[in-house]
Amino acid sequence: KETLRLLHESILKVTEAIDDLRFNVAISQMMILVNHLQKSASYSIETAKSLLQLLAPFAPHLAEELWAELGETPSIADHPWPVARKELLVAEEMTIVFQVNGKLRGQSQFPKDADKADIIGAAKSDAKVQSFLEGKEIVKEIYVPGKLVNLAVKG
């Protein structure tokens, strides 16, 4: 799922970067995708084909050679440019950072639709955060949706 989301994010970003003539941004995004694919256990042949189509304007001979190795005909240049599917761009999980008095003390993954109370509860029960809460009173709980929990303490 993460590979598919990153692929479609890359299609969108590379397309926009090429339109804006920001080629370094396009190449950077392709490198992010390639690094992710190297770390993943497996990915679909369609993912590889889409990556080759993104790569073709920058390394046409290499992309064409690899396209032929995948058994594709005709030329990669004759295939339509890949289109990002917007519904796949939304991540299903979010990373929430835990802070105590504005200092980073931990982080955790939560579903996109996680409840504020559940997230704050998880922050309070985090082992690393608890070590900074011992013997102190929580004055204020600050929750920035989708980003962080900050526990203001005194004592």
Contacts in CASP RR format, 6 or more apart in sequence:
PFRMAT RR
TARGET T0000
AUTHOR 0000-0000-0000
METHOD contacts of the structure
MODEL  1
KETLRLLHESILKVTEAIDDLRFNVAISQMMILVNHLQKSASYSIETAKS
LLQLLAPFAPHLAEELWAELGETPSIADHPWPVARKELLVAEEMTIVFQV
NGKLRGQSQFPKDADKADIIGAAKSDAKVQSFLEGKEIVKEIYVPGKLVN
LAVKG
1 92 0 8 1.000
2 36 0 8 1.000
3 36 0 8 1.000
3 37 0 8 1.000
3 40 0 8 1.000
3 43 0 8 1.000
3 47 0 8 1.000
4 47 0 8 1.000
4 88 0 8 1.000
5 88 0 8 1.000
5 89 0 8 1.000
5 90 0 8 1.000
5 91 0 8 1.000
6 32 0 8 1.000
6 33 0 8 1.000
6 36 0 8 1.000
7 33 0 8 1.000
7 47 0 8 1.000
7 50 0 8 1.000
7 51 0 8 1.000
8 84 0 8 1.000
8 85 0 8 1.000
8 88 0 8 1.000
8 89 0 8 1.000
9 29 0 8 1.000
9 84 0 8 1.000
9 89 0 8 1.000
10 29 0 8 1.000
10 30 0 8 1.000
10 32 0 8 1.000
10 33 0 8 1.000
10 51 0 8 1.000
10 54 0 8 1.000
11 50 0 8 1.000
11 54 0 8 1.000
11 82 0 8 1.000
11 83 0 8 1.000
11 84 0 8 1.000
12 84 0 8 1.000
12 89 0 8 1.000
13 25 0 8 1.000
13 26 0 8 1.000
13 29 0 8 1.000
14 26 0 8 1.000
14 29 0 8 1.000
14 30 0 8 1.000
14 54 0 8 1.000
15 81 0 8 1.000
15 84 0 8 1.000
17 23 0 8 1.000
17 25 0 8 1.000
17 26 0 8 1.000
17 29 0 8 1.000
18 26 0 8 1.000
18 57 0 8 1.000
23 58 0 8 1.000
26 54 0 8 1.000
26 58 0 8 1.000
27 58 0 8 1.000
30 51 0 8 1.000
30 54 0 8 1.000
30 55 0 8 1.000
30 58 0 8 1.000
33 51 0 8 1.000
33 54 0 8 1.000
34 51 0 8 1.000
37 43 0 8 1.000
37 47 0 8 1.000
37 51 0 8 1.000
45 70 0 8 1.000
48 70 0 8 1.000
49 67 0 8 1.000
49 70 0 8 1.000
49 72 0 8 1.000
50 82 0 8 1.000
52 63 0 8 1.000
52 66 0 8 1.000
52 67 0 8 1.000
52 70 0 8 1.000
52 76 0 8 1.000
53 63 0 8 1.000
53 76 0 8 1.000
53 79 0 8 1.000
53 81 0 8 1.000
53 82 0 8 1.000
54 82 0 8 1.000
55 62 0 8 1.000
55 63 0 8 1.000
56 63 0 8 1.000
56 64 0 8 1.000
56 67 0 8 1.000
56 76 0 8 1.000
56 77 0 8 1.000
60 76 0 8 1.000
60 77 0 8 1.000
63 76 0 8 1.000
64 75 0 8 1.000
64 76 0 8 1.000
64 77 0 8 1.000
67 75 0 8 1.000
67 76 0 8 1.000
72 79 0 8 1.000
90 112 0 8 1.000
91 112 0 8 1.000
92 111 0 8 1.000
92 112 0 8 1.000
93 109 0 8 1.000
93 110 0 8 1.000
93 111 0 8 1.000
93 112 0 8 1.000
94 109 0 8 1.000
94 110 0 8 1.000
94 111 0 8 1.000
94 112 0 8 1.000
94 114 0 8 1.000
94 146 0 8 1.000
95 107 0 8 1.000
95 108 0 8 1.000
95 109 0 8 1.000
95 110 0 8 1.000
96 107 0 8 1.000
96 108 0 8 1.000
96 109 0 8 1.000
96 110 0 8 1.000
96 119 0 8 1.000
96 122 0 8 1.000
96 123 0 8 1.000
96 146 0 8 1.000
96 147 0 8 1.000
96 148 0 8 1.000
96 149 0 8 1.000
97 104 0 8 1.000
97 106 0 8 1.000
97 107 0 8 1.000
97 147 0 8 1.000
97 148 0 8 1.000
97 149 0 8 1.000
98 104 0 8 1.000
98 105 0 8 1.000
98 106 0 8 1.000
98 107 0 8 1.000
98 108 0 8 1.000
98 123 0 8 1.000
98 126 0 8 1.000
98 128 0 8 1.000
98 129 0 8 1.000
98 148 0 8 1.000
98 149 0 8 1.000
98 151 0 8 1.000
99 105 0 8 1.000
99 106 0 8 1.000
99 148 0 8 1.000
99 149 0 8 1.000
99 150 0 8 1.000
99 151 0 8 1.000
100 129 0 8 1.000
100 132 0 8 1.000
100 133 0 8 1.000
100 150 0 8 1.000
100 151 0 8 1.000
100 153 0 8 1.000
101 150 0 8 1.000
101 151 0 8 1.000
101 152 0 8 1.000
101 153 0 8 1.000
102 150 0 8 1.000
102 152 0 8 1.000
105 126 0 8 1.000
105 128 0 8 1.000
105 129 0 8 1.000
105 132 0 8 1.000
106 126 0 8 1.000
106 128 0 8 1.000
106 129 0 8 1.000
108 122 0 8 1.000
108 123 0 8 1.000
108 126 0 8 1.000
110 118 0 8 1.000
110 119 0 8 1.000
110 122 0 8 1.000
116 143 0 8 1.000
116 145 0 8 1.000
119 143 0 8 1.000
119 149 0 8 1.000
120 141 0 8 1.000
120 143 0 8 1.000
120 149 0 8 1.000
123 129 0 8 1.000
123 149 0 8 1.000
123 151 0 8 1.000
124 130 0 8 1.000
124 133 0 8 1.000
124 138 0 8 1.000
124 151 0 8 1.000
129 151 0 8 1.000
132 153 0 8 1.000
133 151 0 8 1.000
133 153 0 8 1.000
135 155 0 8 1.000
136 153 0 8 1.000
136 154 0 8 1.000
136 155 0 8 1.000
137 153 0 8 1.000
137 154 0 8 1.000
137 155 0 8 1.000
138 151 0 8 1.000
138 152 0 8 1.000
138 153 0 8 1.000
139 152 0 8 1.000
139 153 0 8 1.000
139 154 0 8 1.000
140 151 0 8 1.000
140 152 0 8 1.000
141 149 0 8 1.000
141 150 0 8 1.000
141 151 0 8 1.000
141 152 0 8 1.000
142 148 0 8 1.000
142 149 0 8 1.000
142 150 0 8 1.000
142 151 0 8 1.000
142 152 0 8 1.000
143 149 0 8 1.000
143 150 0 8 1.000
144 150 0 8 1.000
END
